[in-house]
Amino acid sequence: MCSSSHEALLKKREEDGCTGAVAFANVVCGGYFHCTLGEDRSASECIPKICKKFNTMPKNRDCFHDLFNCD
């Protein structure tokens, strides 16, 4: 999640009609990037921030619900 391959998938989803998928994911991934880059923590320490943010974000489109694997 929040990798270049995930971003490519999100762009494809947006091309397929999930308008706003990339912008939505950028908000979700923001905390993760701040954690890894700004706080200099390992990816494994920061990954929980992705699902925490994803679970609290309003999902204004049905297609947003499966953009991240957070169970």
RAKAZI-V716788 format. One line per field, one symbol per residue. ss: DSSP state (~ for helix, > for strand, _ for the rest). psi: psi as a letter, one per 20 degrees, with the letter a starting at -180 (. if undefined). burial: + if it has 16 or more other C-alpha atoms within 10 Angstrom, else -. A space follows every 10 residues. Layout:
BEGIN
ss: ???
psi: ???
burial: ???
END
This chain:
BEGIN
ss: ___~~~~~~~ ~~~~~_____ ~~~~~~~~~~ ~~~~~~~~__ __~~~~~~~~ ~~~~~~____ _~~~~~____ _
psi: qkrhhhhggg hghghjimpj gggghhggig hghgghghil rqghhighhg hggghippni qhihhkhqno .
burial: ++----+--+ +-++---+++ ++-++--++- +++-++---- -----++-++ +-++------ ---+--++-- -
END
